[in-house]
Amino acid sequence: MIGVFIGIQVSNRNETRLDDQTAETYIERIREDLAQNKKEFTQRKAYFSQVRVHSLSVLDALNYSNEEQGEQFLIDAYQASQILNRVI
């Protein structure tokens, strides 16, 4: 009877150890995912900040005649229309 009890205790301890290892693996994966998300969002923020600058330039240029808008207007309009697809 004592042998059965010890056997159950050892089995339970092994299960707990395996569960702890699995939990640590999941936690590490989540940390890596969060770090990658932070990096991606930082890059996207910078990208869309530039798109915003171009968009505001386009809006400002609309106050002028077509002849006054010039090449920079076309560049700003093009840049303002850009999107940055998210890779999943």
GITAGI-V338576 format. One record per helix or strand of 3 or more residues. SS is the DSSP state (hx for helix, st for strand). FROM is the first residue (numbers start at 1). LEN is the number of residues. Records with the same first field share a line. If there is no record, write none. Layout:
SS=FROM-LEN + FROM-LEN
This chain:
hx=2-60 + 66-15
